[in-house]
Amino acid sequence: MTHVPPKPSLSFLLAALVLCLGAGTAQAQVSRTLSTPGPTAQAQRVYNLLTDLENNSRNGGTKQTIMGQHCEAHKEAYAGEYWVKVGDISGRRPGFVELDFGPGNYHSTYAEPYVDSAVGFARDRFIYGEGIVGFSFHQSYPGASVKSWENTFRQSWMDYAWMGRVINWQANTAEYQALLRDLSFAADKLAYLQQQGVPVLFRPFHEMNKKGSASPFWWANQDPAQYKQLWIIAHDYLVKTRGLKNLVFVWSPYEWDGTYGGDPWNYYPGNDRVDVVAVDIYHGNPYFPAQFYTGLAGYNKPRMVAETDKLPVRWGDSRYGTVSELDARPWAIYSVWGDSLVYNLGTTSPNDWNVSSSYKAIKDTYGYYGTYWRVLTGGSNATYNWGALR
């Protein structure tokens, strides 16, 4: 397996530097090979689109970005509420929608009606040719008697020995068995989507580099070697044991600004088990630091903003200056987190950047057309022919 070294290599840094400077010479083509051997035709077509967008952004082609929206089905009035809300505001809907298999509803199982609703909503978006879909998994710690948001975080009693037991497949520990039981729930839903011909961008164990003061998940801020083993166990269970061929695996560290997130490089599971590299960004002004985009360049994978609270395009007005993250850094996918579309994260106060001046940032982003559609949207009024991926 190929791993990125603890610190970015010289070639890694040079690749990022060349991209940052916008050099006219062509960059290395991103491979269309998925980490899943023998993927479904639909999964391969979706990944081909992502690699084409990435290669175009690197090599002077048409620069386009798929706009995405995370939908928190356990908090919404109905699954997909914020996907619909984008359309109500802008007249166009996201080309990518991500939902979640967790964290549960304070019961002993993840089997909740909202999960089935989320799976059905994702299925319909792809089958109806309205966009591509993904799932994250806010997974409670293995063995947790209650599947709750609080149990997705590290507990005070967890130590190196506990994490070692979680990944100790050789001894088939109780913690390892509990991990597989949780993964089997997600696998069952993903298998159903495969039967329906639906490929899924699957984003497990995200924000693994989040620091202790920022409420890290139980898999975060662990020994990098143990984290990578956890990812490999999950990948191999889903792909080899369960035989899933419809998955595109997304690795998504937290913003590594030195405040809330440390360097993520040691946590990278390897090119043979990751398909898309991403970042979750919740701090800084809308000119997101180039270090995230350029820092991910050396992996030669499609790049994605997996979670953020700000829309990427806002033409200036009396409140804010002009910002176009998609001109500066044309990510393959740019996805907004849940209700932060309209509220500040974790509150019910308005997210001023997105909603002021009659939702200007949302409208400017979803209506971005120059000499061609810069933003690929979904729904029935899409700017891309998603039906060709079915």
N, C-alpha and C positions, 0 to 999 in steps of 0.2 A: 504494500500500500504506500502511496506517495503522501507524505505529510509536509505541510509548510513548516519550516524550522522555527524555533522559539522566537527569533527576531527575523523580520523580513530580509530576504537575501538581497544581494546587490542587484541581481537581475529583476527581482520583484520591485525594488525601488526605482530602477531605471524605467521599467514598464510604466509605473505610475507617473513618473516624472514626464515621460514623453506624452502620455495621455493628458496630463495636466496642462502642458504647454501647447497642446493642440497641434502637434507636429503633422505635417502634410504626408509623411510616409505612412504606408498602411501598417496597421497593427496585426498581430497574429490572429487568425480566424479562430473563433470559439467553436469547439467541436460540437456536433449534434449528437454525440454518443451519450445516452442516459446511463445512470448508475444501475438501473434495473435492466438485466439482460432480457432481450426479447420483449420489449415493451409493447403494449397495445398500439394499434395504429393511431388511435386518438391521442394517446399520450405522446407519441412521437411527433405528431403534427403540431401539438401545442408547444412542445419543446423546440421544434424547428422554428416556430414563430418567435419564441423568446430569443433564440440564438441569432436569428436574422436581425431582430431589433438591436441586439447587443453589437453584432458585427457592423451594422450600419452606423451606429453611433461611434464606433472606433475608427471606421475606415472611410468616412466622408460620404456615406450614403444618406438616404432619407431618414431624418431623425424623428422617431415617433415613440410615444410612451403609452402604455396601457394604464388608464386610470382605474384604481381599485378602491374598494370600500369594505372594511371589516364590519360584520353584522353580529352583534351580541344577542343571540336568540334568547338567552335566559333573562335578558333585561328588556327586550323589545316587546311591544304589544303583539307583534307577530314576526315570524322569522323573515328577515329581509327588509324590515321596516326602514332602515337607513339607506339601503340600496334604492328603495322606492322614493325616499325623501330627496335624494340627490336629483332624481328626475323631476319631482314636483318643483324644485327650486330652479334647476338649470334647463329643463327640457330634454336632457339626455341622462342616461344612466351609466354606471360604471361598467367597464369591460371586464373587470375582475371582481369577484366577490369572495371574501373569506369568512367562514364561520368557524365554530369551535365545538369540540367533543366534550368539553368540561366547562367549569369545574364541578358540575353537579348541583344538586339542590338540597344539601344537608341530609342526604340519605346515604345508604351503604353502597349504592350502585350509581353508575353514570346513566342508567337507563331512565331517561326523563322524556316526557312528550316533546319538549322543545328541541331535543337533539334530533328526533325523528322529523320534526318540522324543518329543521335546518338542513338535514340530508335531502329531504324532498325538494326544498327550495333550490339547493345547489344542483340537484339532478335536472330540474326543469330549466334552469338558466342555460345549461349546456345543451340539453336535448332540443330546446326551442331555438337554439342558435343565437342566444342573447349574450354570450360571454363565456369566459373560463372561470373555474372555481378552485377554491382551496379550503383547507381546514388546518387550524392550529389545534393544540391540545394542552389546555391548562390542567395538567394531570396532578392530582393529589399525590402525596408521597406514597410509595408502595407500602401497603399494609394499613393505610389510614382507614379507620372504621367509618368515617364520614367523608364523603366527597364534597369538599367545600373549598371556597376561595382561600380561607385561612390556612388550609392544609396543603396548598400548593407551595407555601413558603418553607424555608428552612426552619427547623425546630431547634430549641436550645440544646436538646439532648443528642442531636445528630453529630457524629464525629467521623473521622477517617474510617474507623472500623465498620460503622454502619454502611457507609457508601460502598465500602469494599464488599460487604455482604450482598448489597443490591445487585452488583455486577458479577457476583461469583457463580457463574453458570456451571463451572466445573463441579462445585459441591452441591449445586441445585438447592441453594439455601431458601429458607422461607421467604426472605425479602425478594430474592430473584423470582420465585414463583409468583409473588404478589405483583411484581413488575409485569410479568407476562400476562397475568389476568387483566390488568388494566389495559395493556396493549391489545389484548384480544378483543376488548370492546370496540376500540377504534378499528381494528382489523375487520370485524364483522360489518361495520358500516362502510368501510372502504371497499370490501368485497362486493357488497350490494351495488355500490356505484360502478364498480368494474362490470358487473353483470348488465348494468344499464348502458354501458358504453361511455361512461363518464370518467375522464382523467382528473386527477386531483393534485394540486400543489400542496404537499403535506409539510407542515412546519412545526416539528416537535422541539422540545428542549431549547427554547429560544432564550436570549438574554443571559447566556451562560457566564458572561464576563462581568455581570453586574456586581458591584461592590456591596459589602455587608451592610452599610448604613442605608442602602437603598432598597431594603426588603427583597433580597434575591430569592428566586425560586429554589426548591430543594436541590435541584441539579446544578445550580449556579455557584460560582466562586468555589468550586471544588478543585481537586487536583486535576489538571488537564488530561492526564493519561486516563484517569477514571471516567471523566466526562466522555472522552472519545470512545472508551469501551462501552459506555452506556448507549451512545449513538449507534455504534456498530451492532450491539445486541438488538436494538429496535429495528434497524435497517434490515438485518439478516432475518429477524423473526417475520417481518412483514413480507419481505421479498422471497426468501428461501423457504421458510416454514409454512407461511400462509399462501405463497404463490401469487402475490399481488403483482400485476404488471402495469397498473394504471397510475403509478405514483411518480411525481416529480418532487424530489426532496429539497427543501429550502432550509439553509443554515443561516440563522439570523441573530447575530450578536447585538448587544446594546451599544449605543453611541460611545465610542472610546475616547472621550474628551479628557479623561484623567480625573473627573469629578465623580461621576456615577458609574462609569464603566472603565475597566482596565483594558490593556491590549488583548485582543481576542485570538491572536494568531496561534497560540499553543493549543487552542481548543478545536482547531479545524480537524474534522474527522477524516479527511482525505478525499481526493478527487474521485475516487471510485465509489464513494457513498454520499456525495453531495452533487446536486444539479444546478442549483441557483444559490448565489451568495447575496445576503441582504443585510440591512441594518434597521434598528428601531431608533427613532430620533424624537425626543420630546423637549429639547432645550435649544436655546440659541434663536437668533432672529431667522426670518425666512431664507436668508442667504446661508444655507447650511454649509458648514465647513467642507471644503473640497476634500479633506483628508478621508472622509468616509467613502466617497466615490472612487478616488484614486487609490485608497488603501485596499479596496476589494479588487482592483483591476488585475493584479498579478495572479489571481486564481484562474483567469480565463474561463469564467462562467458568466451567464447573464446576471446582471445586477438589479437589485430591487430595494426600494424603500418599503419594508414590510409593515411598519407601524409609524405613524406620525400624526400630529394634530393640526398641521397647517396645509392648506391647499398650495400647490406649487406655482401657480400663475396668478399674478394680480397686477393689472395695469394701473398705474398711479392715479391718485386722486388727492383731495385735500388732506386725507388722513395718512396715507402711506405712499411711499415711492413705488416705482415699477420694479417688480421682481418676477423673473421667470427662471425657476430652478430647472425647468425642462430644456431651456436653451443652454444654460450653463452646464448641466449634467443630465443628458437624456436617459434616465433610468429605463430599463425594459418594462418594469411595473412600478407604479407609485401608488401606495395604498394608505388610506386614512383610517385611523382607528375609531370604530364605533361612534358613540354619540359626541366625540370630540369634533365631529363635523360641524356641530353648532354650539357645543358647550366647552368651556375650559375643562381640562381633564379632571375627572373625579368630582365635578361640581355641577350645579345647574345655572352658573353664571355664563353669559354669552361669550363665545370665542370670537372676540372682536375682529381678529384678522380675517376670519372666514365669513362672518355674518354682517359686518358693518357695510354701509352704503348698499343696502338691499342685497346682501349675499354676493357682493361683487367678486370676491376671490373664487367662489364656487362657480359663478357664471362665467368669469373670465377663463378659468381653467377648462371647463367642459365645452366652451365655445371657441377654443383656440384653433383657428384656421388661418393659415398664411397662404402660401401657394398650394398647400395640401393640408389635410387634417393632421395636426401635430399630436393631438390627444385621441387615442383609440377608445371610444365609448361603446356601451352595450345597449341592451334592451331592444325594443322594436324600431328605434330610430338610430341605429348604431352607425358609427363611422368606419366600421370594419365588417367584413363578411365572416362572422364567427361560424356560420353554418358549414363553411368549407372544412372546418376542423372535425366535424362529427364523423 
